[in-house]
Amino acid sequence: MRLPHRVTLTVALLAAALPVPAAAASAAPSQAALAQIEERVYVESGVDSNGDGRLDRIAIDIARPSTGGPFPVVFEQSPYRNGLANAANHGVNVSALPQENLFSLVPGAPPTAGAGVAVARPVPDLPDWYDDYFVPKGYAVVLGHSLGTGASEGCPTSGDMQETRATTAVVDWLNGRARGFSASGAPVTASWSTGNVGMIGISYNGTLPNMAATTGVAGLKAIVPIAAISSWYDYYRADGLVVAPGGYQGEDADVLARAVLDRTDCTSRINQIEADQDRITGDWKQFWADRDYVGKADKVTAGVFVIHGQADWNVKGRHYAQWWDALRAADVPRKIWLHNGGHGTTSRTDYRATVERWFEYFLKGIDNGILTTPRAEVQFRDGTWRQYTDWPNPAAAEAVFKLDAASGTAPGGLTLGTPAGTSAQQFTDNGRTSTATTLVANPDSANGNRLVYRTGNLANAVTLTGSPRVSLRLAVTNRNDANVTALLVDYGGTGTSTTPVVVTRGWIDPQNRNSRATSEKVVQGTEYTLNFAMQPKDHVFAAGHRIGLVVISTDYDYTLRPPAGAVLRLNPAASTLTIAQTGLATGNDYAISVSPTAGATNPGGTLSATVTTAVTSGSGQNVALSAAGLPAGVTATFNPSTVAAGGTSALTLSTTASVTPGTYPITVTGTGTSATRTAVYTLTVNGAGGCRATNPADVAIPDAGAAVESTITISGCPGTASASSTAEVHIVHPYRGDLVVSLVAPDGTSYSLSNRSGGSADDIHQTYPVNLSGETANGTWRLRVQDAAAADVGRIDTWTLTVGP
């Protein structure tokens, strides 16, 4: 089912009737064989949203059993009954952030709104399973047309109290408290209704239940909001910044109203929405307070079953997190499922049956045990579900990472102990042309357009739950304001080619550092503390991976995009990252890693690597280094042999001419005063010295990722390489047309061997002739391989280089 990009969840307000035992309900007649009655009714609301002097009438379509009753009601309200119109989004490439002109001491360039982009919105398939499923089970189903949309009168108001009251009017009519009419104007009553109503919906259709529930309307007993908004401010704004729902850059509340509009007399009303929403300051104002449901959760008396996707970047995770917290504070009966998908409902096979149990308990009063099931269930990326007594996981503990920066340019660290360095660092915004995915890549290299901080390789899997928080001590040095974005990233271990995963993100306007409701001047070069939360996420950082924090300015897919060039300076000594987690070691602990993680040499040669340690919790400790698994003829030396946790040591592996060729895993062990940690270095000894050598060590090739390399060191080959040199390459891969393969000489010159040739055939087993007559034979040669397309993975199996006769 294609879903509209914004569907709000409805919240049920009134407490459920006292449940009766399931056995007592068993006498109710089955409705499975009964025919359905379908009818259209127009319910008189209590609002006149278009100002024509007549109370707006709300169209509803009803399906109910033809005999028996009265029946409880499953109700979905929607603005999408007639689909969506084209509506021009606001421009997001701006000549300057519009809020830069708010304060006159340091004038900024005037903001320029870019041209709107007409976007055809998806037309959702209406949820056609409700009547098919619920009517045979003894429910009536009502599909409503939201205010100013479909066959309803009035003007759409994008989530305010007028739209809310137009929704609760339907609940009132089902309870005999409002008037209803047929198409001819004849009065119609809901004598077939018990008055017990449950609301359900996805996206905007799910937000409307939340809205209705916060009014305390009598008769609304239960809601199932799916991918639903809890505060419209957090849909279109973030701590003072203008942001976009995922995939709809430039949309705002006025665009939404124009997209769902089915009237011709609402221009002035929607123009007022455009003015009141304020795309200049991004501040919280009365407009947004009128569209906030979190602050009204204490009026909710219905049972609330929240369903939301953790990969939903349209209705972002903050919506379910703050709604859930508010429901807990109000002691509302509740249940939550967080699946691993995006903007929509879960694919669980028990989805419909569980929704039915929720409605059965609250609407029919049947004690079916639904409230004794786990309150919170969370699905992780691998598809597995975990059950908790609440959410976030109550067993989690907070970990506060300090930022560690040894220099002004090098990537920094995250530590639970004492940072080894506190150098100020700065970067230049380039977000108009670089996406977050691009900016988080290569975490072990400096990048002038971002700052990156990483833990050491994790000794154990660490499970994140809830909303990470950052406190950044930051200055904008050359502009009146700038976007600030924090990204939490899952990085592979040191020296690996694992593709980074942006786990979650958050945004803030430095002008709103003290309040989302009030903008304050940003003085160039002055440091401010920015405290803000990222979107919630439950995620497992695997053992051996690293937790990363990346700080950028413009987030291409979400924020407004000013020209590049804003310079931001970060003070790591006064900055932190806080996560709720399970799995991090407690007490004094450290991590150890080796970079690079592998190397090859001819007999008699030497290899060098760097052993890095990092404090992961508590205080530092002295760590003695040693190596095991060395074959005869190989020695390992460390300089220094003992380091303070957080320090590094140079590892040298020396081979003799008599060492047996082969591949050997060398275990590097750190023995500390309170912990022992290990890392592995893979040593390959080539054949006897000369003009030919082989590296048989496997190297994984990531899917559509960065290039990987396998090395061969040639020694004892006189003079230059031969014009008739060859590279014998064996790569295991199910689609060799994805691969770009090259040979890189010791001086860095690259020779193309295969550039995405071979189509869909498997593997590469080929000897390539290469004219290397311009290269010195001796030195380290690299076979470089990149998978340039998605869907497959493979490995370098072995390769042999011959550079002489």
KENU-519825 format. One record per residue (C-alpha): x, y, z; residue in one letter. Coordinates in steps of 0.02 Angstrom, whole numbers, plus 32768, in hexadecimal, padded with zeros to 4 digits. Example, Ala and Ser with C-alpha at 12.3 -4.5 7.8 and 13.67 -1.06 7.14 Angstrom:
<nodes>
82677F1F8186A/82AC7FCB8165S/
</nodes>
This chain:
<nodes>
800080008000M/804780AA7FD0R/803A81228061L/802A81DE8062P/80C8822E80A5H/806F827A8138R/7FE5821E8193V/7FC082478247T/7F8B81CC82CCL/7EED81E58331T/7EED81D183EEV/7E57818D844CA/7E2281F784DFL/7DA381A6854EL/7DC6811785C5A/7D8B806C858CA/7CF3801D85D8A/7D197F9C865DL/7D477EFD85FFP/7CD87E658613V/7D217DB68619P/7D437D688570A/7CCE7CD88598A/7C3B7D4E85AFA/7C5A7D988504A/7C597CF184ADS/7B9C7CF2849FA/7BA07D858425A/7B627D4D8379P/7BE27D3E82EDS/7BD27DC28266Q/7C387D6281E6A/7BA47D3A8176A/7B497DE18185L/7B387E5980F4A/7B777F0A8104Q/7B1A7FAE80FCI/7B7A803D80ADE/7B4480F380BAE/7B8381A680AFR/7B5B8220813CV/7B8A82D88152Y/7BAF83038208V/7B9C83B58243E/7C3C83F08296S/7C4E847E830FG/7CC184E5829FV/7CAF855E820ED/7D5E855381C5S/7D3885AE8123N/7CD6863B8175G/7C388627810DD/7BC5863281A5G/7B97857981A0R/7BDD84EE820DL/7C48847B81A1D/7C0283CF817FR/7C78833A8181I/7C5A82AB8108A/7C6881FA814BI/7C52815380F3D/7C0D80C6815DI/7C128009814DA/7BB57FA381D1R/7B5F7EFB81E6P/7AAE7EF981A0S/7A637EA7823AT/7A837EA282F4G/7ADA7F2A8356G/7AFB7FA1839CP/7BB17F9D8365F/7C547FEE839DP/7CA980568315V/7D54805182C3V/7D6F81028280F/7DF281458209E/7DF481FF81DDQ/7E5A82328146S/7E7F82CA80D8P/7EAB82578047Y/7E018218800DR/7E1382767F68N/7ECE82627F5AG/7F4B82F27F57L/7F61838A7EE9A/800683CD7EA9N/804784527F20A/80E784B67F0EA/8166849B7F98N/81CD852A7FDDH/827E853E7F9BG/830884F58007V/83A485397FAFN/83AE85E77FFCV/842E86727FE9S/843B867980A8A/83DE862C8139L/8345869C814DP/836086B08209Q/840B86FF81EBE/83B187A481CDN/835687A58274L/83DB880882D1F/842488A7828AS/84CC88B982E4L/85238850825FV/84B9886081C2P/84A887C58159G/847587A880A6A/83B887B4808DP/8365870A807DP/832786D67FD4T/82A186517FC4A/82C685DC7F36G/824785AE7EB3A/81C485337EEDG/81CB84847EA8V/812784337E75A/812483847EBDV/809D83077E93A/806C82B77F37R/804A81FD7F41P/7F9381CE7F42V/7F7C814D7FCDP/7F1A80AE7FBAD/7E8C80BF8036L/7E96804380C6P/7E1D7FC8807CD/7E377F3F80FDW/7DD77F92818BY/7D277F698150D/7D597EBF810BD/7DA97E8F81B0Y/7D437EE68238F/7C8F7EE581F9V/7C837E2581FBP/7CC47E2E82AEK/7C357E9C82E9G/7C7A7F4C82CFY/7C417FDD8266A/7CC880358200V/7CC680F181E0V/7D3981448161L/7D3482008177G/7D66828F8104H/7DCF830C8164S/7DA183C5816CL/7DA6841980C1G/7DD483798065T/7D7782F48004G/7CBB830F8014A/7CC8837580B5S/7CAA842E80C1E/7D2084B38105G/7DDA84D280F0C/7E6D84638123P/7ECA84AE81B6T/7F60843981C8S/7F4783F28275G/7EF8847D82DED/7E6184768351M/7DE6849682C3Q/7E1C83F7826BE/7E1D839D8313T/7D6A83D2833DR/7D3083A0828FA/7D7382F282B7T/7D2982E58366T/7C81831B831EA/7C77826E82CEV/7C94821D8379V/7C0D829083BFD/7B92825B8336W/7BB681A38358L/7B8681C9840DN/7AE9822C83E3G/7B3482D6840DR/7B418321835DA/7AD0832F82C7R/7AE482C98229G/7A9082D98180F/7A79827580E1S/7AA682BE8038A/79F382FE8028S/79FD835680CFG/799482DC8133A/79CC82C181E8P/7A2B821E8207V/7A5681D182AFT/7AD2814882E0A/7A5780DA833ES/7ABE8043830CW/7B598083836CS/7B898056841ET/7BE780FB8426G/7C8D80A28447N/7D0880DD83C2V/7DB880A68395G/7E20810E831BM/7EAB80CE82ACI/7F148110821DG/7FBF812581D0I/801E81CA81C0S/7FA2825D81B7Y/7F1581DF81CFN/7F7081A8826DG/7F8D825A82ACT/7ED4828182ACL/7EB581FE8336P/7F3C825183A0N/7EE782F78385M/7E3B82B583B2A/7E78825A844DA/7EC082F7849CT/7E14834884A2T/7DCE82C8851CG/7D3982AA84ABV/7CC4822C84FDA/7CB5818784A1G/7D6581808458L/7DA480E484AFK/7E4080AF8450A/7EB480EA83C7I/7F3A8099835CV/7FA781278318P/802280E68296I/80B381528258A/805781E382A8A/8083829782D1I/807D82CE8387S/80B183848369S/80B083DB82C1W/8144844782F7Y/81B083AC82F9D/8173837D824CY/81AA841F81FAY/822684688278R/82B4842E82EAA/82F28496837CD/82E085388319G/831184F7826DL/829C84E581D9V/82A9842D81A9V/824D83BC812FA/81F483178140P/8261829380EEG/824F82978031G/81EA8339802AY/826883C78031Q/8211846F803BG/816884308076E/8112848E8103D/806784998153A/8022850A80CAD/805E84938042V/80078404809AL/7F64846580A4A/7F6B848E7FE9R/7F9283D87FBFA/7EF883918017V/7E8284217FEDL/7DE283F67F8FD/7D9084A37F9AR/7DA585477F3AT/7D8085C27FC7D/7E1485A4803AC/7E9E86117FF0T/7E9F8693807AS/7E9A860D8102R/7F3085B280BBI/7F8E8654809DN/7F7786768156Q/7FC385CC817EI/805885F98110E/8073869C816EA/80598655821DD/80CC85BE8208Q/8164863481FCD/81EC85EC818ER/8263867881C2I/8288865F827BT/825485A8828CG/821985D2833BD/818F857B839DW/80F885EF8397K/803E85E883BAQ/8025859C830DF/808885038344W/804184FF83F5A/7F9584EF83A4D/7FD58454834AR/802C840083DCD/7FDD8366842DY/8069833484A3V/803C83BC851EG/7F8883808521K/7FAC82C78542A/7F6882D785F2D/7EB982E185A6K/7ECC8239854DV/7E6681AE859CT/7E628133850BA/7ED6809F84F9G/7F6380CF8481V/7FBC804D8415F/804E80A683C0V/809D80598324I/813080B182D0H/81C28089825DG/827080AC829EQ/82A780D481ECA/821B815381D7D/826E81F881A9W/81C982428171N/816F82408218V/820F8237827AK/822B81D48319G/821A8269838FR/815F82608371H/814881B583BFY/81CC81D38445A/81838273848EQ/80D08232847BW/80FE819284D6W/815381F28562D/80BA82628576A/804381CD8578L/80AE817A85FER/80A982178669A/7FEB821B8658A/7FDF81618683D/7F80813B85E2V/7F68808285B6P/7FE4806B8528R/80477FF484BBK/80D18016843BI/811A7FB983A6W/81B580028355L/81DA7FA582B4H/82767FB68249N/821D7FFA81AFG/81F880A88171G/815B81128160H/80D080938174G/8094800581DET/80E97F658211T/80EC7EC681A9S/80D27E588242R/805A7DC9821DT/7FFD7DEC82BFD/7FE37EA58299Y/7F287E9E8272R/7F027E2082FAA/7F5A7E8B837DT/7EFE7F288345V/7E5C7EC78353E/7E887E8F8404R/7EAB7F458432W/7E017F7C83F1F/7DAA7EE38439E/7DE97F0C84E7Y/7DC17FC684E5F/7D277FCA8474L/7CD07F2684A1K/7D0F7F158554G/7D537E658539I/7DDF7E3785B1D/7E527DE6852FN/7EF77E03858AG/7F3A7E84850FI/7F7A7EF2859DL/7FDF7E6285E5T/80457E4F8545T/80EF7EA6853CP/80D47F62853FR/81627F8884C8A/81A47F228436E/82357F5F83CAV/82747F198326Q/832D7F2B82FAF/83827F388251R/839C7E7C8246D/82DF7E608254G/82DE7E1D8306T/82657E628388W/828C7E84843FR/820A7E9984C7Q/821B7F1A8552Y/81B07F4A85E8T/81B27FFC85A6D/820C80688527W/829680A08523P/82DD7FFE856AN/82D680188627P/83737FAE863BA/83DD802A85DAA/845D80988630A/8496814385F7E/8546815185B1A/859181FE85A1V/861D82068521F/869982948524K/86E482D38482L/879E82B8846BD/8802831F83EDA/88BE830F83E6A/88D18393835DS/886E84178301G/885883AD8266T/886582F2828BA/87CA828882AEP/87A582838367G/876B820383E5G/86D981DE8458L/870A81A78506T/86B4818185AAL/875781AA8601G/87C6824285FFT/87E58289854FP/889B82848518A/8889832384B2G/881683BB84B2T/884D841D8418S/87C9848E83CCA/87938455831FQ/873884AC8292Q/86E6848081EDF/869684D88159T/85E384B88123D/85D48464807AN/852884178093G/84D584627FFBR/853A83EC7F8DT/856B83618007S/84EF82EC8058T/84FF82A88108A/852681FC80BFT/85BC82468065T/85F682AA80FBL/85F982178174V/866981AD8104A/8721818A8129N/871B81AD81E4P/87D6819481FCD/8805821F8184S/87F682DB819CA/876B8332813CN/875D83EF813FG/869F83E9812DN/8679838581CAR/86BA83518275L/86BB829982A7V/86D582458350Y/86DC81878369R/86EB810A83F4T/8769807E83EAG/872F7FD583AAN/86A57F9B841EL/86D17F048488A/86197ED1848FN/857B7EF7842EA/852B7F98846DV/846F7FB1845CT/84308063844FL/838080908488T/83218134848AG/835F81E18456S/841A82088456P/844582B88492R/84D5832A846BV/851C83C384C0S/858A84218446L/85F184BA8476R/85F7850F83CFL/861685B58378A/85E785F682CBV/867D865E8298T/864D86B581F6N/858F86B981E6R/84FC86FA824CN/84BA8649825FD/84CD85998219A/847884F08218N/84BD84768298V/84A583BB827DT/84DE832882E8A/84E78279829EL/84FA81D78301L/8556815A8294V/857A809F829DD/862C8088825CY/86857FE4823CG/87237FBB829BG/87C5801A8282T/880F7FF581D7G/87757F9B8194T/87117FCC80FAS/86657FB9814AT/85EB80388101T/85BB80B98187P/850580BB81C0V/84B6816081F6V/8453811F828BV/83FB81C282B6T/840B827E82ADR/83D4832182FCG/83D483DB82D2W/83D68483832AI/83DC853D8303D/84628592836FP/83EB8626837EQ/837685B183DEN/83FB85728455R/839585A184EFN/82E4858984AFS/828E854B8413R/821385DB842DA/82918669842CT/831B869683B2S/83B686EA83FAE/8443873E839DK/84DB86D6836DV/857A873C8380V/85FF87038306Q/868C86A4835DG/863086958403T/861C85E68449E/857085AB847DY/8536850884CBT/84B784B0845DL/8454842684B5N/83E183BF8447F/83A18310842BA/83B182A38392M/831F823D8351Q/8303819F83BAP/834480F9837EK/835D804883BED/83FA8005836AH/84827F848388V/85387FB7836FF/858B7F0F8351A/86247ED883B1A/86BD7F198354G/865F7FAE830EH/867380628348R/85F680E48381I/860F81878323G/85D3823A8337L/85DE82A8829CV/85BA836282A4V/858B83BC8203I/852E845B81DCS/84B0844D814ET/845783A58140D/8431839C8085Y/839483328092D/8340838E8122Y/837984418145T/837784DF80DBL/841484E78070R/8475858B8077P/851285A3800EP/85AC8547804BA/862B85A180B5G/85E985B28166A/8679858A81DDV/864D85378283L/86C7851A8313R/86AA84928395L/86F3848A8443N/86FE83CE8467P/873083E7851DA/8683842F8541A/861F83B884D0S/85D0830E84F2T/8567828484A4L/84EC82298516T/8497818584E9I/842A81098546A/8474805D8527Q/84977FAE8560T/853B7F538540G/85C17FD48563L/86467F9A85DCA/86437FE78689T/86D7801686F4G/8781803986A7N/878B7FF485F8D/87DB8016854FY/87D77FDC849AA/88687FA8842BI/88787FA9836ES/88FC7F9482E6V/89097FFA8246S/891D7FBD81C3P/88D37F1581F0T/89367EB18170A/89D47EB48108G/8A407E4A8096A/8AFD7E3F8081T/8B7F7DD3802EN/8BF17D6B809EP/8C737DDD80EDG/8C007E7480E7G/8BB07EDB8171T/8B027F22818EL/8AC67FB081FDS/8A1F7FD28250A/89DB804282D9T/898C7FFC8377V/890C807683BDT/88BB806F8469T/882680D684A5A/87D680E88551V/872280AA8543T/86EF80C085F9S/873480FB869EG/87E9813286AAS/888181088643G/88F88079866DQ/89A2803B8634N/89977FBA85AAV/8A257F3F8583A/8A297F0884CDL/8A597E5C8489S/8A3F7DF383ECA/8A127D3C83D8A/89FF7CC78342G/8AA67CF882F5L/8AEC7C74827EP/8BA27C3F8289A/8C0F7CC5823DG/8B9B7D58826CV/8BB67DCD82FET/8B477E598340A/8B827EF5839BT/8B1C7F8183E9F/8B5A80328402N/8B308054848DP/8B067FA984D3S/8A957FF3855AT/8A1E8084853DV/89A180E485A6A/88F180BC8568A/88CA813F84E6G/897B8136849DG/89C680E08405T/8A59806F83DFS/8AB88047833FA/8AB37F8C8314L/8B3E7F4782A6T/8B367E96825FL/8BDE7E58821ES/8BF37DBB81B6T/8C8E7D54818DT/8CB97D0880E5A/8C8D7C5B812AS/8BD87C81815DV/8B597C0C810ET/8AE57C688094P/8A2F7C7080CCG/89AA7CD78125T/89B17CE681E2Y/89367D39825BP/899F7D9682DCI/89457DBB8380T/89787E6083CFV/89507E5C8489T/89427EEE84FFG/89537EBD85B7T/89157F478628G/89047F5586E3T/88497F3086DBS/88277EE9862DA/88767E8685A0T/88457EB284EDR/887D7E6B8445T/88827E99838CA/88B77E3282F4V/89347E5E826CY/893B7DEC81D3T/89ED7DD08195L/8A0A7D8B80E6T/8ABA7D4F80B8V/8AD17D477FFCN/8B377CC67F9FG/8BF57CD27F97A/8C3D7D7C7F6EG/8C3F7DA37EB6G/8BD07DED7E2FC/8B337D897E57R/8AC77D837EF4A/8A1A7D4D7F2CT/89A07D8D7FB0N/89237D037FDAP/88CB7D638068A/88117D7F804ED/87D47E33804CV/87187E548056A/86CF7EC77FD0I/863D7F2D8018P/859F7F477FB4D/85A27FEF7F59A/8625802A7FD5G/86D380717FDCA/8763801F7F7FA/87C77F987FDAV/887A7F657FBEE/88EC7ECD7FCAS/89A97EEA7FCCT/8A417E8F7F8BI/8AF37EC67FB2T/8B777E9E7F30I/8C2C7E987F69S/8CCB7E567F1AG/8C937E797E67C/8D197EE07E0EP/8CF47F7D7DABG/8C4D7FAD7D60T/8BB37F447D47A/8B977EEB7CA3S/8B2D7F2A7C12A/8AE07E7C7C12S/8AB07E797CCAS/8A127E1D7CFCT/89927E247D88A/89387D807DA4E/88957DAD7DFFV/88167D3B7E53H/877B7D927E97I/86DD7D3C7ED3V/86447DA77EAAH/85987D797E61P/85937E0D7DE7Y/863E7E3C7DA6R/85F77ECB7D3FG/85E97F2A7DE5D/86A57F2A7E02L/872B7FAB7DDEV/87D77F5A7DEEV/887F7FB17DE2S/89367F957E0BL/898C80207E6DV/8A49802F7E61A/8AB9805D7EF5P/8AC081117EB6D/8A02811E7EB0G/89EA81097DF5T/894980A97DCES/8935802A7D42Y/88837FF87D13S/88677F3C7D09L/87AA7F307CFDS/87297FBB7CFDN/867C7F707D1AR/86907EF37C8CS/864B7E437C82G/85947E687C9DG/85357DF37D10S/85B67D677D0BA/85FD7D257DAFD/86AC7D447DF1D/874E7D807DA3I/87D47CFD7D80H/88477D527D05Q/88FD7D7E7CE5T/89107E317CAAY/89AB7E677C46P/89EB7F117C83V/8A787F7C7C3DN/8AD57FB07CDBL/8B787FE07C87S/8B71808F7CD3G/8B69804D7D86E/8BED80177E03T/8BCF7F5E7E23A/8BEE7F5D7EDFN/8B6F7FA67F56G/8ABC7F8C7F90T/8A3C7F707F06W/89817F787F25R/88EE7F227ED2L/885D7F9C7EE7R/87A87F5F7ED0V/87057FBE7EE0Q/86527F7F7ED0D/85FE800F7E72A/854B7FD07E79A/84D17F917EFCA/848E7EE27F23A/85277E6F7F2BD/85C27E537F94V/86607DEF7F75G/87187DDF7FA2R/87C77DE77F5CI/87F97D2F7F66D/88AE7D347F2FT/891D7D8F7EB4W/89CD7D7C7E6ET/8A3B7E057E28L/8ACB7DE27DB0T/8B367E7A7D89V/8BCF7E297D3AG/8C067D9C7CCBP/
</nodes>
